Amino acid sequence: MDTDILEKTYVVGIDIGGQTTKMGIVDTRGQVLSQTVIRTDTYDDVSLYVEEVAAALEKIIRESESEGKIRGIGVGAPNGNYYTGNIENAVNLSWGGQKTIPFAELLSQKTGGLKVALTNDANAAAVGEMTYGAARGMKNFIMITLGTGVGSGIVVNGEVVYGHDGFAGELGHTCAVRHNGRVCNCGKTGCLETYCSATGVARTAREWLDMSDEPSVLRSLDNITSKDVYEAAKDGDRMALKIFEFTGKILGECFADFVAFSAPEAIVLFGGLARAKEYLYEPIMTAMNANLLHMWRNKIKIVFSQLKESDAAILGASALAWEL
Amino acid sequence: MDTDILEKTYVVGIDIGGQTTKMGIVDTRGQVLSQTVIRTDTYDDVSLYVEEVAAALEKIIRESESEGKIRGIGVGAPNGNYYTGNIENAVNLSWGGQKTIPFAELLSQKTGGLKVALTNDANAAAVGEMTYGAARGMKNFIMITLGTGVGSGIVVNGEVVYGHDGFAGELGHTCAVRHNGRVCNCGKTGCLETYCSATGVARTAREWLDMSDEPSVLRSLDNITSKDVYEAAKDGDRMALKIFEFTGKILGECFADFVAFSAPEAIVLFGGLARAKEYLYEPIMTAMNANLLHMWRNKIKIVFSQLKESDAAILGASALAWEL
């Protein structure tokens, strides 16, 4: 009987990106029953945006016949603060900017009082991986998202680390290169994400092409992306292969320091760039083990996300709601 | 009545160092009622050592009239594993070496079944500071011990981070200098503790004296210690002052990365070198803030331990026992 009740409970996952917002209805097994997408960037005013989100939700709740069975809503959003439910100074959102938006409260009001949990996208991804994915059963791991930037979600003793202010886990902005490091969007230099994000990989390609005469299929391209570098590596292009070696080495060096902090069972990689795992895994492992204290050498796993990429953002956000 | 019962409960704190072992009886207010010291390094066999510890304890329990009122024993020991109660591969202990010693179990047997909690010294210091010292009321902070080495204890959400294996928080062995860094006792290079421990400061002094002709009172000394550098700084010696600036800068740079991990309210400094706070505070703050993401700039406190140094080790270890 208990199982019956559990199986008939659902959660909503909402992933807010700069351009689009994905949302879906998820069951206890991590199946997405129904999903939809709306634009994020056509709204200047958050009230109108929240109304549109609520309307879209109503539709997929009806479609999935889950009326009255929704346990809560989980939201992954840039600069989302778990403690307050606010989205703070999210300059990448057209309705965000230099202000504090009580997003969880607004959404709860528009959805008949459903409970809403909110955090940033990387923390949501960590909870998703722990609930449905590669980190099931793990109580200590670090999620690293390798996308346009480098995000992170840190899990200690089965719980996401939010820190004093709700914003812990900004490992993409730890220092990878101390002297003459690349300038980061955040205003600092040498940040991990300037080297090891999708944009960082493209930047490495452009720098190396400028600095050498080495032949490479990448030379013929106008606007190099990390996907181009990946395709070139698959075709055996030497420079492309070396770019992934360089990227993996920096990741591994930084991972060793992360391990010294929280002694995780594993580091879980997710995001577009993590697709290049056949080129990243070995250099990451080699550099990480070379920089670990003896007691951790060859003991820390590097694993790749097991969530279907099209569902991952929704699943991650939805997993937060099970904890409400 | 409840207060009465509480005030009549005591805990034992034991701090195991390579040379000596300090132990004391502590009340709920952090007063050390009675304490004693025995040698650690005259025993090759852990059984004999544990018997000696138990005998010394019996004596101070009698002295403080706390028979039958001991709630438990907390132990701070190198390579102490909180999860298992074992001391693992502690090469600095004459009876430690390449083996796993079930220390908590052994001590419990010899003390009539008292409960024993064990962790490493830096974690014990963090619990002590949270219970009796500068971190009272804080739920998120990082303890950094600046002694012969650099140790750390990380507190997240009111609990020490032990990680998957019990050994989390080795921030002294994160990388401070990536290229041509100093060789560390751990076998790696560039570790924070090769620069910012007491021995690291002395090493900086020797290096700088070798590399330049700059006049300094330190030139006249045979075997420079960090204390010599501190005394010279107090006398206005320019090189000594610059050594602390250099040390504080490296600490601040590394602290910025630690903040990106766990977003602590404060970083608490403890240990012999922390006595040089008048020379370390400003350079730490400047370098930390220059390397923090904007949202954390000027918001993270650097505070110094408030525990009396002669009692601190015992207090830290004893605080563990309140949680038993």
Interface residues (C-beta under 8 A of the other chain):
Chain A: N89 K139 N140 I154 V156 N157 E159 V161 Y162 G163 H164 D165 G166 F167 A168 G169 E170 L171 H173 T174 C175 V177 R178 C186 G187 K188 E253 A256 D257 F258 A260 F261 S262 A263 P264 E265 N291 L293 H294 M295 W296 K299
Chain B: N89 K139 N140 I154 V156 N157 E159 V161 Y162 G163 H164 D165 G166 F167 A168 G169 E170 L171 H173 T174 C175 V177 R178 C186 G187 K188 E253 A256 D257 F258 A260 F261 S262 A263 P264 E265 N291 L293 H294 M295 W296 K299
